[in-house]
Amino acid sequence: MADHGTAAYATADGNDLAAHEATYRSFLRLAKFSTAAIAAVLVLMAIFLT
């Protein structure tokens, strides 16, 4: 098989690590707030629908 070598992610063309990390932080923030909102809705449903 052909030897493909190792990938050099830090020196790859078009690599924008800062943008990737910012997007990941935004995703985590969205997931955290979405989970909290769903939990709040479930608690309110348990209180008001029983």
Secondary structure, DSSP 8 states (H G I E B T S, - for coil): --------GGG-TT--HHHHHHHHHHHHHHHHHHHHHHHHHHHHHHHH--
